[in-house]
Amino acid sequence: MRSFWPIYKRELFAFFVTPLAWALIVVFLIVQGMHFFLLVDHFAHQADVTGDETPLSAFFGNTVVLYLVLFLLVPPMTMRSFAEERRSGTIATLMSAPVSSAAVVLAKYAAVLTTYVAMWLPTILYLVILGRTGPLDWRAAASAYLGVLLVGAGYLAVGICASALTRSQLLATIWTALVLLGLFILGLGEFVTREGTAMHEVCAHVSVWGHMNDFASGIVDTRRIVFYGAMILLPLFITTRAVEAWRWG
Amino acid sequence: MIRVSHLTKRYGGHVAVDDVSFEVGRGEVVGFLGPNGAGKTTTLRILAGVLGPTSGTAHIANRDVVEESFEARRSIGYMPEAVPLYPEMRVVEYLRFRAELKRVPRAARARQVDEAMQKAGVLDVAHKRIDHLSKGYRQRVGIADAIVAKPPIVVLDEPTAGLDPNQIRQARALIRELGREHTVVLSTHILSEVEACATRVLLIHRGKLVAQGATSDIRAMRQGAGIEISVRGDAGAVDKVLQSIPSVATVERLEAPGPATPPVTRPDANPMARPPARLRVVWAGALPAGDRGIETERVVAALASAGLGVREVHPASGSLEDVFAALTSDSPESALAEPNVTP
């Protein structure tokens, strides 16, 4: 595991030395900034605030914008991880050093996760702004960020896995987007299937939309944590096995 | 330092390396020689711990490359074929990263990176991005990476491929230099390459180790393989004379179109009016190197006394094909007409 640190540093370096990371972060912040502006504008012009909807819960839950940006951002973030190293052959140089497969996978994963967190960090400013205009439930905010972290971590793990299963960055991007979109659409099934059926249960269980609604209103459900835990660990496990398998290919 | 026994690697039905065994001692510079697709790269990848063998074992500095992969990899510096590097890094950044990855202690890192850059001759491009480097410099960065952690064993896969003649000369000098401090294994399909760098040669063909020996033996074999003569006169008579000399194994007509068999004498033409034919005479394998001069004289005398005009005689330096033919029962045509299968 001592090889984790150098690889982690190099991955971050490689990501931020190219324009890709900056382009992604800029796009992300523009979309989120506009989203936040529209929400605040909407709530400011509402005569009577009904129900328990707050700008906070609307920002993180009950919105398609969150998932749209994730679908657009996660695949390009992870596509390079392994696909590029395999195409250019640097994976042989990397694996000839005394490194373990698990350290390589974890370092690459930690690097994209760090980037993801860095992308979200400026959005805390929005909460600070909200907090100045009125009371803000910081515990609900923490829960919302936990949700964002878990969803992102799960998506990135899927992306890393796709990147390890193909040599083509394009294919890795397409596969990641397909899996994430498929999962999202399956989750939408919650709204079209009849309540009480098994299908409805399954759809509700995997629904990112539903998960984020919960997290955004301050509900931390252990089922969600287990779900995303599995969504992180399973792809990373497959990735580690794939890296091992190249040695025997 | 390196002990390989009964190493086999299969890709599906294709056997890339077939029951290969050899040893490399401390301080040797060993050249892996063979046509493309012979299994050189696969063998080196197994030694480097990047690829696992199907069966058999390989030990690096007494560590099994499969069972103790981690320790084995610490004793080896590997430069893969085509030298893959991270294009977006600067040379010094890349080498520092590699040194840290190879567990060079923090205190020694900067010094060892400097030493490696100096030895490999990349100090002047230390702050250039790798994607802005020429092929020759990239190759040297690869070598610097291989030696940065001061491993006892350095493995270089095709270290001079794609370089221009001047760069090749420099690379060979560098490899000879490495041989003073490291045990070096390099692969190539160019015979003169191993002659220039290696002390010992392993000849690999179709995944099998077909021969091994000191480079000086291979060189002697190659240099004294035969003679080339320019002789004017009747082709049938020339052949008759040459075949009567026991030390001559084969006679080959150079520049003769069509089959290698001598053309039938045409009765209409005056044999002495024809331009001289160039022949390559290959000595029998049993001929000792010291007798080759005498035998050359005998051939010339025999041709002259038969009334044939000898215009030119010089020793022929054999090619990889000749060495293959001399070392193996395999015909050179089949040895080198392999398709390029590099898994």
Interface residues (C-beta under 8 A of the other chain):
Chain A: R2 S3 W5 P6 I7 K9 R10 F13 A14 V17 T18 S88 G89 T90 A92 T93 L94 M95 S96 A97 P98 V99 S100 R247 W248 G249
Chain B: Y11 R45 A48 G49 V50 L51 G52 F70 E71 R73 R74 I76 Y78 M79 P80 E81 A82 P84 L85 Y86 P87 E88 M89 E93 F97 R98 E100 L101 K102 R103 D145
